[in-house]
Amino acid sequence: MDTFWGPDFAYLEREDPEIAHVLRDELARQRGGLQLIASENFTSPAVLAALGSTLNDKYAEGYPGARYYGGCGEVDRAELLAIDRARDLFGAEHANVQPHSGASANLAAFAALAEPGDVVLAMELPHGGHLTHGSRVNFSGKWFHPIGYRVSPHTEEIDYDEVRDLALAHRPKLIICGATTYPRLIDFARFREIADEVGAYLMVDAAHFIGLVAGRAIPSPVPHADVVTCTTHKVLRGPRGGMILSRAGLAQRVDKAVFPFCQGGPMMHAIAAKAVALREASGPSFQAYAQQVVDNARALSVALATEGMRPVAGGTDTHLVLADLRDLGVTGRDAETRCDLARITLNKNAIPFDPQPPAVASGIRVGSPSVTTQGMREDEMRLVGRLIGAAVRSDPDTSAGATRLADVADEVAALTERFPAYARQEVMA
Ligand SMILES: *Cc1c(COP(=O)(O)O)cnc(C)c1O
């Protein structure tokens, strides 16, 4: 039928009830709890429609106008729209929208800017960096020579003098900033200065915060970086995927690094969905959203502090809070489990100089993107902070604790009923 252009849940339910059941249960899970994973968000029905479309079927190795397959006229239009929208939104000279994920974008950026064995200066993983910034278990640590910088033990913020000292001592080919768990703004201009002083490329991994940049809620790294890599599914609220923005002079190297060096055929359904998300992110309503994300994270950090959970680095300028639970005598692992029992989804996280191993951790990381998409504001963040505090202090192995966790779960259910995810029944109605 030529009207069949996209997702049809009733059809899936008839064809494959087992998988349909999983989709139904996942939607219920998303709706029924508080989603506070800082890297997650709820995409729009328009993004989901593009993702579940027949663009999935098309092979299109290459780039618009220069493909290795016929029949690419339609998908070319989708990719050109995504590229134009990305360049306009971020003021970038070049955009590559093909990376399958943030990690793939980083692999391609390394390939474009460095050779195996080159020295790469990046933030250490336990201090907020990402696996792809030099971890031994990742290509970045195995094939390159990583030097790590840390946050200051006093301020828990990046120590730019230490970054400069390390750069002068080790002469990296590539300097990376941009983190997974860093609540404060990063001084991109200062990183640019340091990179220029030692003749290094500057790569900003904006995976977490590119959505805040799109919404003009925080400063942009684009004017300062040689290459900006990012995901499209975190605050930006698009499909799972990656993207690379760069200066025009690096365009060819970036494009060749993505394809054919790292990837084969691009995911055209995901690229169309990226175009949809980039259009959504370019309007005034997304700017209001991004500012509210930051305001909500700030309110949440104050609320957590009130509950005895110390915000690392003293608070947040972004969408996430890293809280130190040691004053409560509860580990990050136990806090995650307890919150889970109260239908609050968050993750344990190492704090800087954490005395605990990563699988236990002394902190939790919470983010405001999803609850802000649901329409919650500062008042709700104060309630969320109290609910997290109550859950974290409740030991499920005692009957009082188990009862308290059930009470918190009831309060969570009441809150999410007032602010439902996918409220308009546009998804799997
Ligand atoms: C999330 C993230 C990535 C990886 O993104 P994936 O899509 O999961 O591969 C890379 N870098 C940073 C800083 C991130 O936070």
Ligand as a Chemical Component Dictionary entry (heavy atoms), coordinates in Angstrom:
data_LIG
# 
_chem_comp.id                   LIG 
_chem_comp.type                 NON-POLYMER 
_chem_comp.pdbx_formal_charge   0 
_chem_comp.three_letter_code    LIG 
# 
loop_
_chem_comp_atom.comp_id 
_chem_comp_atom.atom_id 
_chem_comp_atom.alt_atom_id 
_chem_comp_atom.type_symbol 
_chem_comp_atom.charge 
_chem_comp_atom.model_Cartn_x 
_chem_comp_atom.model_Cartn_y 
_chem_comp_atom.model_Cartn_z 
_chem_comp_atom.pdbx_ordinal 
LIG C1 C1 C 0 27.786 9.655  25.080 1  
LIG C2 C2 C 0 29.169 10.072 24.743 2  
LIG C3 C3 C 0 29.866 9.514  23.666 3  
LIG C4 C4 C 0 29.427 8.270  22.924 4  
LIG O1 O1 O 0 28.239 8.269  22.328 5  
LIG P1 P1 P 0 27.627 6.871  21.821 6  
LIG O2 O2 O 0 26.586 7.309  20.863 7  
LIG O3 O3 O 0 27.138 6.170  23.021 8  
LIG O4 O4 O 0 28.715 6.103  21.146 9  
LIG C5 C5 C 0 31.099 10.045 23.326 10 
LIG N1 N1 N 0 31.623 11.055 24.038 11 
LIG C6 C6 C 0 31.006 11.582 25.115 12 
LIG C7 C7 C 0 31.664 12.686 25.861 13 
LIG C8 C8 C 0 29.766 11.096 25.507 14 
LIG O5 O5 O 0 29.181 11.607 26.584 15 
# 
loop_
_chem_comp_bond.comp_id 
_chem_comp_bond.atom_id_1 
_chem_comp_bond.atom_id_2 
_chem_comp_bond.value_order 
_chem_comp_bond.pdbx_ordinal 
LIG C1 C2 SING 1  
LIG C2 C3 SING 2  
LIG C2 C8 DOUB 3  
LIG C3 C4 SING 4  
LIG C3 C5 DOUB 5  
LIG C4 O1 SING 6  
LIG O1 P1 SING 7  
LIG P1 O2 DOUB 8  
LIG P1 O3 SING 9  
LIG P1 O4 SING 10 
LIG C5 N1 SING 11 
LIG N1 C6 DOUB 12 
LIG C6 C7 SING 13 
LIG C6 C8 SING 14 
LIG C8 O5 SING 15 
# 
